[in-house]
Amino acid sequence: MRVEPTASVHPVFSSWLERRRERMRAQMQALEDERFEDLVGLLDEEASDPPPPPGNAEERAEYEKMLATGEELTRRLADLRSKVLVELRGVERRQGRTLPNQGRSRRGGSLDGYV
């Protein structure tokens, strides 16, 4: 016989929430300390530990609360991505490379072979 407490969070879901919160704290700390290699490893762990589906309203509320606290982390990761992409664009321009989908103009393409 299986007995579960009513109107509470299942232990499996609760342990996932705790792991997720710990990873979020570790990711924020890695961002603050600029330990980007550690951050990459922490982000890779996210894919290997998907959330179990919330089974009741209490679990859904806890999940939504966890998502709300993760908004700051999401915003900071987006800022970091944009800075990295801007820096990458500058490096590529200094090296004379073109970025994907930013090729040369099609006009005059047939004349390029003669010039």
N, C-alpha and C positions, 0 to 999 in steps of 0.2 A: 504494500500500500504506500502510495506517495502522498506526502502531506506538504503543502506549501502555505505559507502565511498569506492571508488575503490583504489586498491593498498595500503591498510592499514590493520592493524590488527583488527579483529573483537573484540568488547568489551568483549565478553565471553572468548575468547582466551587470550586477554590481562589481564583480571583479574586472570585467571589461572596462567599465567606467573608470575604475581606479587606475588601471593600466594606461588608459587614454589620458587621464589627467596628469599622470606622472610623465608621460611622453611629452605632453604639451609644456609642462614646466621645464623639462630638459631641453626642449627645442627653444624656448624663450631664453634660457640661460646660454645656450650655444650661440644664439643670435647676438645677445648682449656681449659675450666674450669674443665674438667673431671667430668662433671655431667652426668653420664652414664644413670641414670634412666630417666632423661629428654630426653636424646638422643633416648632412646627406644621409648618413647611416640611420639617424632617427626617422627621417622622412621615409626611407625604404622600409622601416619596420611597420609603418602605417598600412601598407598594402598587404602585409602578411597577417594582420590582425583586424579583420573587418568586424564591425559591430554585429552582435546578435540582434535579431529583430525585437523591438520592444513588444512585450506581451500584454501590457495593460497600461492604463492611464498614468499610473505612478512612474513606470519605466519611461514612457514617452516624455513625461515632464522632466525627469532627470536627464534624459538625452538632450532635450531642448535647452536645458540649463547649461549642460556641458558645451553645447554648440555656441551658446551666447558668450560663455567665458572664453571660447576659442576664437572669437572674432578679432581680438587684438593680435593674436598670433597670425591669423590669416592676413590681416592688413599689413603686418610687418613683413611677412613672407612675400606678399605682392610687391611691396616697396623694394625689397631686396632683389627680386626678379627684374624689376624695371631698371634698377641701377646696373645690374649685371648686363642686361641687354644693351643699355646705352653705352656702357664701357666696351662691350664686344663690338658694337658698331664703330666706335672710335678706333679700336685696334684694327679692325678690318679695313677701314678707310686709310689709316696710316700705312698699312701694308699694300694698299692698292688693289685689294680684292673687292668684289661686289658681293653684296648680300643676296641670298636667294630671292627670286622674283624682282630683282632690281637690275636687270640686264640692260644692255645698251638699247638705244632707240631702234625701232624697226626701220625708220626712214633712213635711207641712204645705205642700208645693209648690203645691197648688191654692189654699191660703189666701193665698199670697204676693200674688196679684193683688188681693185685697180689702183687704189691710192697708196 
